[in-house]
Amino acid sequence: MTRTLLRLSVFVILAILVFVTLSPIGLRPVVASANVERMSAYALFGFLLILAYPKRWYLGLVTGMAVAGILEFGQELSPTRHARMSDFLVKAVAAAFGSLVAYLALAAYARFERPSASR
């Protein structure tokens, strides 16, 4: 059940990322500065990807960064948006950071969980 909820949350976050990245700029909600929003959203996306698919963590890492690139490039198709390499780098690094944090958390959990399982 937990894994299903995590996987569902990955797709919900992805849908939100698609909307806020590709919709007209006037429809994009503003919560904080643009870079803080980008970093937070993509770090959460990377984190959830790894938690949802822990056995394929390397694909989660690549997926988070690829989504950042594809969506940033997709802004070139919108007349009210613009793609920037600096925006892509912020998003990709944040996705990688979120993935790394999740990977380390899972590794720490596995390390602490093993000794109690042998009792």
N, CA, C and O atoms as a GROMACS GRO file, in nm:
protein
  476
    1MET      N    1   0.081  -0.120   0.000
    1MET     CA    2   0.000   0.000   0.000
    1MET      C    3   0.086   0.127   0.000
    1MET      O    4   0.059   0.221  -0.074
    2THR      N    5   0.190   0.126   0.084
    2THR     CA    6   0.277   0.243   0.092
    2THR      C    7   0.347   0.267  -0.041
    2THR      O    8   0.356   0.381  -0.087
    3ARG      N    9   0.397   0.160  -0.102
    3ARG     CA   10   0.467   0.174  -0.230
    3ARG      C   11   0.372   0.227  -0.338
    3ARG      O   12   0.412   0.308  -0.421
    4THR      N   13   0.248   0.181  -0.336
    4THR     CA   14   0.149   0.228  -0.433
    4THR      C   15   0.123   0.378  -0.414
    4THR      O   16   0.114   0.452  -0.512
    5LEU      N   17   0.112   0.421  -0.291
    5LEU     CA   18   0.090   0.562  -0.263
    5LEU      C   19   0.210   0.646  -0.307
    5LEU      O   20   0.193   0.756  -0.361
    6LEU      N   21   0.329   0.595  -0.284
    6LEU     CA   22   0.450   0.666  -0.328
    6LEU      C   23   0.453   0.678  -0.480
    6LEU      O   24   0.486   0.784  -0.534
    7ARG      N   25   0.420   0.570  -0.548
    7ARG     CA   26   0.421   0.573  -0.695
    7ARG      C   27   0.315   0.668  -0.750
    7ARG      O   28   0.338   0.738  -0.848
    8LEU      N   29   0.200   0.669  -0.687
    8LEU     CA   30   0.096   0.763  -0.726
    8LEU      C   31   0.143   0.907  -0.706
    8LEU      O   32   0.119   0.994  -0.790
    9SER      N   33   0.211   0.932  -0.594
    9SER     CA   34   0.260   1.068  -0.566
    9SER      C   35   0.364   1.112  -0.668
    9SER      O   36   0.371   1.230  -0.701
   10VAL      N   37   0.444   1.019  -0.719
   10VAL     CA   38   0.541   1.053  -0.824
   10VAL      C   39   0.468   1.108  -0.946
   10VAL      O   40   0.510   1.209  -1.004
   11PHE      N   41   0.361   1.042  -0.986
   11PHE     CA   42   0.289   1.086  -1.104
   11PHE      C   43   0.209   1.213  -1.081
   11PHE      O   44   0.191   1.293  -1.173
   12VAL      N   45   0.162   1.234  -0.959
   12VAL     CA   46   0.094   1.360  -0.927
   12VAL      C   47   0.194   1.475  -0.935
   12VAL      O   48   0.165   1.579  -0.994
   13ILE      N   49   0.312   1.456  -0.875
   13ILE     CA   50   0.416   1.561  -0.881
   13ILE      C   51   0.458   1.585  -1.025
   13ILE      O   52   0.477   1.699  -1.066
   14LEU      N   53   0.471   1.478  -1.103
   14LEU     CA   54   0.507   1.494  -1.244
   14LEU      C   55   0.402   1.576  -1.318
   14LEU      O   56   0.436   1.664  -1.396
   15ALA      N   57   0.274   1.548  -1.294
   15ALA     CA   58   0.167   1.624  -1.360
   15ALA      C   59   0.174   1.771  -1.320
   15ALA      O   60   0.154   1.859  -1.404
   16ILE      N   61   0.201   1.797  -1.194
   16ILE     CA   62   0.213   1.936  -1.148
   16ILE      C   63   0.332   2.003  -1.214
   16ILE      O   64   0.324   2.119  -1.257
   17LEU      N   65   0.444   1.932  -1.224
   17LEU     CA   66   0.563   1.988  -1.290
   17LEU      C   67   0.534   2.021  -1.436
   17LEU      O   68   0.575   2.126  -1.485
   18VAL      N   69   0.465   1.932  -1.504
   18VAL     CA   70   0.430   1.957  -1.644
   18VAL      C   71   0.344   2.082  -1.654
   18VAL      O   72   0.369   2.168  -1.739
   19PHE      N   73   0.244   2.092  -1.569
   19PHE     CA   74   0.155   2.208  -1.574
   19PHE      C   75   0.229   2.338  -1.548
   19PHE      O   76   0.219   2.431  -1.627
   20VAL      N   77   0.304   2.345  -1.438
   20VAL     CA   78   0.367   2.473  -1.403
   20VAL      C   79   0.481   2.508  -1.497
   20VAL      O   80   0.518   2.625  -1.509
   21THR      N   81   0.538   2.409  -1.564
   21THR     CA   82   0.650   2.436  -1.654
   21THR      C   83   0.602   2.476  -1.793
   21THR      O   84   0.662   2.562  -1.858
   22LEU      N   85   0.494   2.415  -1.839
   22LEU     CA   86   0.452   2.436  -1.978
   22LEU      C   87   0.329   2.525  -1.995
   22LEU      O   88   0.299   2.566  -2.107
   23SER      N   89   0.258   2.554  -1.888
   23SER     CA   90   0.140   2.640  -1.900
   23SER      C   91   0.183   2.785  -1.922
   23SER      O   92   0.298   2.821  -1.895
   24PRO      N   93   0.092   2.867  -1.972
   24PRO     CA   94   0.126   3.010  -1.985
   24PRO      C   95   0.172   3.068  -1.851
   24PRO      O   96   0.123   3.028  -1.745
   25ILE      N   97   0.264   3.158  -1.857
   25ILE     CA   98   0.327   3.211  -1.736
   25ILE      C   99   0.225   3.271  -1.639
   25ILE      O  100   0.245   3.266  -1.518
   26GLY      N  101   0.117   3.325  -1.690
   26GLY     CA  102   0.015   3.385  -1.605
   26GLY      C  103  -0.062   3.282  -1.521
   26GLY      O  104  -0.120   3.318  -1.419
   27LEU      N  105  -0.063   3.157  -1.562
   27LEU     CA  106  -0.133   3.052  -1.488
   27LEU      C  107  -0.045   2.985  -1.382
   27LEU      O  108  -0.094   2.909  -1.299
   28ARG      N  109   0.085   3.014  -1.387
   28ARG     CA  110   0.177   2.949  -1.294
   28ARG      C  111   0.163   3.011  -1.156
   28ARG      O  112   0.178   3.132  -1.139
   29PRO      N  113   0.133   2.926  -1.056
   29PRO     CA  114   0.124   2.981  -0.920
   29PRO      C  115   0.262   3.024  -0.870
   29PRO      O  116   0.363   2.964  -0.906
   30VAL      N  117   0.265   3.128  -0.788
   30VAL     CA  118   0.391   3.177  -0.731
   30VAL      C  119   0.383   3.161  -0.579
   30VAL      O  120   0.294   3.217  -0.515
   31VAL      N  121   0.476   3.086  -0.524
   31VAL     CA  122   0.480   3.061  -0.380
   31VAL      C  123   0.605   3.124  -0.319
   31VAL      O  124   0.601   3.176  -0.207
   32ALA      N  125   0.715   3.118  -0.393
   32ALA     CA  126   0.844   3.170  -0.346
   32ALA      C  127   0.920   3.219  -0.469
   32ALA      O  128   0.863   3.229  -0.578
   33SER      N  129   1.047   3.248  -0.452
   33SER     CA  130   1.127   3.288  -0.568
   33SER      C  131   1.134   3.170  -0.665
   33SER      O  132   1.122   3.054  -0.625
   34ALA      N  133   1.154   3.200  -0.790
   34ALA     CA  134   1.152   3.097  -0.894
   34ALA      C  135   1.252   2.985  -0.866
   34ALA      O  136   1.218   2.868  -0.881
   35ASN      N  137   1.374   3.018  -0.827
   35ASN     CA  138   1.473   2.914  -0.803
   35ASN      C  139   1.439   2.828  -0.681
   35ASN      O  140   1.466   2.708  -0.681
   36VAL      N  141   1.382   2.888  -0.578
   36VAL     CA  142   1.341   2.810  -0.461
   36VAL      C  143   1.229   2.714  -0.501
   36VAL      O  144   1.228   2.599  -0.459
   37GLU      N  145   1.136   2.762  -0.580
   37GLU     CA  146   1.027   2.675  -0.628
   37GLU      C  147   1.083   2.561  -0.713
   37GLU      O  148   1.044   2.445  -0.695
   38ARG      N  149   1.173   2.593  -0.804
   38ARG     CA  150   1.232   2.490  -0.890
   38ARG      C  151   1.305   2.386  -0.806
   38ARG      O  152   1.284   2.266  -0.823
   39MET      N  153   1.392   2.432  -0.717
   39MET     CA  154   1.471   2.339  -0.636
   39MET      C  155   1.382   2.251  -0.550
   39MET      O  156   1.403   2.130  -0.542
   40SER      N  157   1.285   2.310  -0.488
   40SER     CA  158   1.196   2.233  -0.399
   40SER      C  159   1.118   2.128  -0.477
   40SER      O  160   1.110   2.012  -0.436
   41ALA      N  161   1.060   2.168  -0.588
   41ALA     CA  162   0.977   2.077  -0.666
   41ALA      C  163   1.058   1.960  -0.721
   41ALA      O  164   1.016   1.845  -0.712
   42TYR      N  165   1.174   1.989  -0.778
   42TYR     CA  166   1.253   1.882  -0.838
   42TYR      C  167   1.325   1.797  -0.734
   42TYR      O  168   1.348   1.678  -0.758
   43ALA      N  169   1.361   1.854  -0.621
   43ALA     CA  170   1.419   1.773  -0.513
   43ALA      C  171   1.313   1.676  -0.460
   43ALA      O  172   1.343   1.559  -0.435
   44LEU      N  173   1.191   1.723  -0.443
   44LEU     CA  174   1.082   1.636  -0.399
   44LEU      C  175   1.056   1.527  -0.503
   44LEU      O  176   1.037   1.410  -0.468
   45PHE      N  177   1.056   1.564  -0.629
   45PHE     CA  178   1.034   1.467  -0.737
   45PHE      C  179   1.142   1.359  -0.736
   45PHE      O  180   1.111   1.240  -0.742
   46GLY      N  181   1.268   1.399  -0.728
   46GLY     CA  182   1.377   1.302  -0.723
   46GLY      C  183   1.369   1.214  -0.600
   46GLY      O  184   1.393   1.093  -0.608
   47PHE      N  185   1.336   1.273  -0.485
   47PHE     CA  186   1.324   1.199  -0.360
   47PHE      C  187   1.215   1.093  -0.371
   47PHE      O  188   1.236   0.977  -0.335
   48LEU      N  189   1.098   1.132  -0.420
   48LEU     CA  190   0.987   1.038  -0.433
   48LEU      C  191   1.014   0.929  -0.536
   48LEU      O  192   0.973   0.815  -0.518
   49LEU      N  193   1.084   0.964  -0.643
   49LEU     CA  194   1.118   0.863  -0.743
   49LEU      C  195   1.198   0.749  -0.681
   49LEU      O  196   1.171   0.632  -0.707
   50ILE      N  197   1.296   0.783  -0.601
   50ILE     CA  198   1.381   0.680  -0.541
   50ILE      C  199   1.304   0.600  -0.437
   50ILE      O  200   1.318   0.478  -0.430
   51LEU      N  201   1.222   0.667  -0.356
   51LEU     CA  202   1.142   0.593  -0.258
   51LEU      C  203   1.041   0.501  -0.325
   51LEU      O  204   1.016   0.391  -0.275
   52ALA      N  205   0.984   0.544  -0.436
   52ALA     CA  206   0.884   0.464  -0.506
   52ALA      C  207   0.945   0.347  -0.583
   52ALA      O  208   0.882   0.242  -0.597
   53TYR      N  209   1.066   0.365  -0.631
   53TYR     CA  210   1.132   0.262  -0.712
   53TYR      C  211   1.275   0.239  -0.659
   53TYR      O  212   1.371   0.267  -0.730
   54PRO      N  213   1.289   0.188  -0.537
   54PRO     CA  214   1.421   0.179  -0.475
   54PRO      C  215   1.517   0.080  -0.543
   54PRO      O  216   1.639   0.098  -0.538
   55LYS      N  217   1.464  -0.022  -0.606
   55LYS     CA  218   1.552  -0.120  -0.672
   55LYS      C  219   1.608  -0.067  -0.802
   55LYS      O  220   1.705  -0.121  -0.856
   56ARG      N  221   1.548   0.038  -0.852
   56ARG     CA  222   1.594   0.100  -0.978
   56ARG      C  223   1.633   0.244  -0.952
   56ARG      O  224   1.596   0.333  -1.029
   57TRP      N  225   1.707   0.268  -0.846
   57TRP     CA  226   1.743   0.404  -0.805
   57TRP      C  227   1.818   0.479  -0.915
   57TRP      O  228   1.799   0.599  -0.932
   58TYR      N  229   1.902   0.408  -0.989
   58TYR     CA  230   1.980   0.472  -1.095
   58TYR      C  231   1.889   0.524  -1.206
   58TYR      O  232   1.916   0.629  -1.265
   59LEU      N  233   1.780   0.451  -1.234
   59LEU     CA  234   1.684   0.500  -1.334
   59LEU      C  235   1.606   0.619  -1.280
   59LEU      O  236   1.572   0.710  -1.355
   60GLY      N  237   1.578   0.618  -1.150
   60GLY     CA  238   1.512   0.733  -1.088
   60GLY      C  239   1.597   0.858  -1.097
   60GLY      O  240   1.546   0.966  -1.125
   61LEU      N  241   1.725   0.842  -1.073
   61LEU     CA  242   1.818   0.955  -1.083
   61LEU      C  243   1.817   1.012  -1.224
   61LEU      O  244   1.805   1.133  -1.243
   62VAL      N  245   1.831   0.925  -1.322
   62VAL     CA  246   1.833   0.969  -1.462
   62VAL      C  247   1.698   1.027  -1.503
   62VAL      O  248   1.691   1.127  -1.574
   63THR      N  249   1.590   0.964  -1.458
   63THR     CA  250   1.456   1.012  -1.493
   63THR      C  251   1.431   1.153  -1.441
   63THR      O  252   1.379   1.237  -1.514
   64GLY      N  253   1.467   1.178  -1.317
   64GLY     CA  254   1.448   1.312  -1.261
   64GLY      C  255   1.521   1.419  -1.342
   64GLY      O  256   1.466   1.526  -1.368
   65MET      N  257   1.644   1.389  -1.381
   65MET     CA  258   1.722   1.485  -1.458
   65MET      C  259   1.668   1.497  -1.601
   65MET      O  260   1.668   1.606  -1.658
   66ALA      N  261   1.624   1.385  -1.658
   66ALA     CA  262   1.570   1.387  -1.794
   66ALA      C  263   1.439   1.467  -1.800
   66ALA      O  264   1.417   1.543  -1.894
   67VAL      N  265   1.354   1.448  -1.700
   67VAL     CA  266   1.228   1.524  -1.695
   67VAL      C  267   1.259   1.674  -1.690
   67VAL      O  268   1.194   1.754  -1.757
   68ALA      N  269   1.359   1.711  -1.612
   68ALA     CA  270   1.399   1.852  -1.604
   68ALA      C  271   1.438   1.905  -1.742
   68ALA      O  272   1.396   2.014  -1.780
   69GLY      N  273   1.515   1.828  -1.815
   69GLY     CA  274   1.560   1.870  -1.948
   69GLY      C  275   1.446   1.874  -2.050
   69GLY      O  276   1.435   1.969  -2.127
   70ILE      N  277   1.364   1.772  -2.049
   70ILE     CA  278   1.254   1.765  -2.146
   70ILE      C  279   1.155   1.878  -2.123
   70ILE      O  280   1.111   1.944  -2.218
   71LEU      N  281   1.119   1.902  -1.997
   71LEU     CA  282   1.023   2.009  -1.970
   71LEU      C  283   1.082   2.147  -1.995
   71LEU      O  284   1.013   2.237  -2.042
   72GLU      N  285   1.209   2.163  -1.964
   72GLU     CA  286   1.272   2.293  -1.991
   72GLU      C  287   1.276   2.318  -2.141
   72GLU      O  288   1.245   2.429  -2.187
   73PHE      N  289   1.313   2.217  -2.218
   73PHE     CA  290   1.314   2.232  -2.364
   73PHE      C  291   1.172   2.255  -2.416
   73PHE      O  292   1.153   2.330  -2.512
   74GLY      N  293   1.073   2.191  -2.354
   74GLY     CA  294   0.934   2.207  -2.395
   74GLY      C  295   0.886   2.350  -2.385
   74GLY      O  296   0.791   2.388  -2.454
   75GLN      N  297   0.950   2.430  -2.302
   75GLN     CA  298   0.912   2.570  -2.291
   75GLN      C  299   0.938   2.646  -2.421
   75GLN      O  300   0.879   2.752  -2.444
   76GLU      N  301   1.024   2.596  -2.503
   76GLU     CA  302   1.051   2.660  -2.633
   76GLU      C  303   0.928   2.657  -2.723
   76GLU      O  304   0.917   2.737  -2.816
   77LEU      N  305   0.836   2.565  -2.695
   77LEU     CA  306   0.716   2.552  -2.777
   77LEU      C  307   0.605   2.647  -2.732
   77LEU      O  308   0.502   2.659  -2.799
   78SER      N  309   0.625   2.714  -2.620
   78SER     CA  310   0.524   2.805  -2.567
   78SER      C  311   0.565   2.950  -2.595
   78SER      O  312   0.680   2.988  -2.572
   79PRO      N  313   0.471   3.030  -2.646
   79PRO     CA  314   0.507   3.169  -2.677
   79PRO      C  315   0.531   3.255  -2.553
   79PRO      O  316   0.596   3.359  -2.562
   80THR      N  317   0.480   3.213  -2.437
   80THR     CA  318   0.496   3.294  -2.317
   80THR      C  319   0.607   3.243  -2.224
   80THR      O  320   0.628   3.299  -2.117
   81ARG      N  321   0.676   3.139  -2.264
   81ARG     CA  322   0.780   3.080  -2.180
   81ARG      C  323   0.913   3.081  -2.254
   81ARG      O  324   0.916   3.104  -2.375
   82HIS      N  325   1.020   3.056  -2.184
   82HIS     CA  326   1.152   3.050  -2.245
   82HIS      C  327   1.236   2.946  -2.171
   82HIS      O  328   1.228   2.933  -2.049
   83ALA      N  329   1.315   2.874  -2.245
   83ALA     CA  330   1.403   2.772  -2.188
   83ALA      C  331   1.539   2.835  -2.160
   83ALA      O  332   1.592   2.910  -2.242
   84ARG      N  333   1.594   2.803  -2.045
   84ARG     CA  334   1.728   2.851  -2.010
   84ARG      C  335   1.811   2.736  -1.957
   84ARG      O  336   1.762   2.652  -1.882
   85MET      N  337   1.936   2.734  -1.994
   85MET     CA  338   2.027   2.632  -1.944
   85MET      C  339   2.041   2.642  -1.793
   85MET      O  340   2.049   2.540  -1.725
   86SER      N  341   2.045   2.763  -1.741
   86SER     CA  342   2.060   2.781  -1.596
   86SER      C  343   1.940   2.723  -1.520
   86SER      O  344   1.956   2.666  -1.413
   87ASP      N  345   1.820   2.738  -1.576
   87ASP     CA  346   1.701   2.680  -1.513
   87ASP      C  347   1.709   2.528  -1.515
   87ASP      O  348   1.678   2.462  -1.416
   88PHE      N  349   1.751   2.473  -1.627
   88PHE     CA  350   1.767   2.328  -1.636
   88PHE      C  351   1.868   2.278  -1.533
   88PHE      O  352   1.844   2.178  -1.466
   89LEU      N  353   1.979   2.347  -1.520
   89LEU     CA  354   2.082   2.303  -1.425
   89LEU      C  355   2.030   2.305  -1.281
   89LEU      O  356   2.058   2.213  -1.204
   90VAL      N  357   1.955   2.408  -1.245
   90VAL     CA  358   1.897   2.414  -1.110
   90VAL      C  359   1.804   2.294  -1.090
   90VAL      O  360   1.810   2.228  -0.986
   91LYS      N  361   1.719   2.267  -1.187
   91LYS     CA  362   1.623   2.158  -1.176
   91LYS      C  363   1.692   2.022  -1.172
   91LYS      O  364   1.658   1.937  -1.089
   92ALA      N  365   1.789   2.000  -1.259
   92ALA     CA  366   1.858   1.872  -1.266
   92ALA      C  367   1.939   1.845  -1.139
   92ALA      O  368   1.938   1.733  -1.087
   93VAL      N  369   2.009   1.945  -1.091
   93VAL     CA  370   2.088   1.928  -0.968
   93VAL      C  371   1.995   1.903  -0.850
   93VAL      O  372   2.027   1.821  -0.764
   94ALA      N  373   1.882   1.971  -0.845
   94ALA     CA  374   1.786   1.950  -0.736
   94ALA      C  375   1.727   1.810  -0.741
   94ALA      O  376   1.712   1.745  -0.637
   95ALA      N  377   1.694   1.762  -0.860
   95ALA     CA  378   1.642   1.625  -0.874
   95ALA      C  379   1.748   1.523  -0.830
   95ALA      O  380   1.716   1.426  -0.762
   96ALA      N  381   1.872   1.546  -0.869
   96ALA     CA  382   1.980   1.456  -0.828
   96ALA      C  383   2.001   1.461  -0.677
   96ALA      O  384   2.023   1.357  -0.614
   97PHE      N  385   1.993   1.580  -0.619
   97PHE     CA  386   2.008   1.594  -0.474
   97PHE      C  387   1.897   1.519  -0.400
   97PHE      O  388   1.924   1.446  -0.305
   98GLY      N  389   1.773   1.537  -0.444
   98GLY     CA  390   1.661   1.467  -0.382
   98GLY      C  391   1.676   1.316  -0.395
   98GLY      O  392   1.644   1.242  -0.301
   99SER      N  393   1.724   1.271  -0.509
   99SER     CA  394   1.748   1.128  -0.530
   99SER      C  395   1.856   1.076  -0.437
   99SER      O  396   1.842   0.968  -0.379
  100LEU      N  397   1.962   1.153  -0.422
  100LEU     CA  398   2.072   1.112  -0.334
  100LEU      C  399   2.027   1.105  -0.188
  100LEU      O  400   2.062   1.011  -0.117
  101VAL      N  401   1.950   1.202  -0.145
  101VAL     CA  402   1.900   1.201  -0.006
  101VAL      C  403   1.813   1.077   0.017
  101VAL      O  404   1.827   1.011   0.120
  102ALA      N  405   1.724   1.046  -0.077
  102ALA     CA  406   1.639   0.928  -0.063
  102ALA      C  407   1.722   0.800  -0.062
  102ALA      O  408   1.696   0.710   0.017
  103TYR      N  409   1.821   0.792  -0.151
  103TYR     CA  410   1.907   0.674  -0.157
  103TYR      C  411   1.982   0.654  -0.025
  103TYR      O  412   1.989   0.543   0.027
  104LEU      N  413   2.036   0.762   0.029
  104LEU     CA  414   2.107   0.753   0.156
  104LEU      C  415   2.014   0.717   0.271
  104LEU      O  416   2.051   0.642   0.360
  105ALA      N  417   1.893   0.771   0.269
  105ALA     CA  418   1.794   0.738   0.372
  105ALA      C  419   1.757   0.591   0.366
  105ALA      O  420   1.746   0.525   0.469
  106LEU      N  421   1.737   0.539   0.245
  106LEU     CA  422   1.705   0.397   0.231
  106LEU      C  423   1.821   0.308   0.275
  106LEU      O  424   1.800   0.205   0.337
  107ALA      N  425   1.943   0.349   0.242
  107ALA     CA  426   2.060   0.272   0.283
  107ALA      C  427   2.075   0.272   0.434
  107ALA      O  428   2.107   0.169   0.493
  108ALA      N  429   2.053   0.386   0.498
  108ALA     CA  430   2.061   0.393   0.645
  108ALA      C  431   1.951   0.309   0.708
  108ALA      O  432   1.975   0.241   0.807
  109TYR      N  433   1.832   0.314   0.653
  109TYR     CA  434   1.722   0.235   0.705
  109TYR      C  435   1.754   0.086   0.694
  109TYR      O  436   1.730   0.010   0.788
  110ALA      N  437   1.808   0.044   0.580
  110ALA     CA  438   1.843  -0.097   0.560
  110ALA      C  439   1.951  -0.140   0.658
  110ALA      O  440   1.948  -0.252   0.708
  111ARG      N  441   2.046  -0.053   0.685
  111ARG     CA  442   2.154  -0.086   0.777
  111ARG      C  443   2.102  -0.105   0.919
  111ARG      O  444   2.143  -0.197   0.989
  112PHE      N  445   2.011  -0.018   0.961
  112PHE     CA  446   1.957  -0.028   1.096
  112PHE      C  447   1.850  -0.136   1.107
  112PHE      O  448   1.826  -0.189   1.216
  113GLU      N  449   1.786  -0.169   0.997
  113GLU     CA  450   1.679  -0.268   0.999
  113GLU      C  451   1.734  -0.411   1.004
  113GLU      O  452   1.672  -0.497   1.066
  114ARG      N  453   1.849  -0.438   0.943
  114ARG     CA  454   1.904  -0.574   0.938
  114ARG      C  455   1.931  -0.636   1.075
  114ARG      O  456   1.889  -0.749   1.098
  115PRO      N  457   1.998  -0.568   1.166
  115PRO     CA  458   2.027  -0.633   1.292
  115PRO      C  459   1.901  -0.674   1.369
  115PRO      O  460   1.900  -0.779   1.433
  116SER      N  461   1.796  -0.595   1.364
  116SER     CA  462   1.675  -0.630   1.438
  116SER      C  463   1.601  -0.745   1.372
  116SER      O  464   1.526  -0.816   1.439
  117ALA      N  465   1.621  -0.766   1.242
  117ALA     CA  466   1.553  -0.874   1.173
  117ALA      C  467   1.610  -1.010   1.211
  117ALA      O  468   1.541  -1.112   1.199
  118SER      N  469   1.734  -1.015   1.258
  118SER     CA  470   1.797  -1.141   1.294
  118SER      C  471   1.764  -1.185   1.436
  118SER      O  472   1.803  -1.295   1.476
  119ARG      N  473   1.695  -1.103   1.512
  119ARG     CA  474   1.661  -1.139   1.650
  119ARG      C  475   1.549  -1.238   1.658
  119ARG      O  476   1.509  -1.278   1.767
   0.00000   0.00000   0.00000
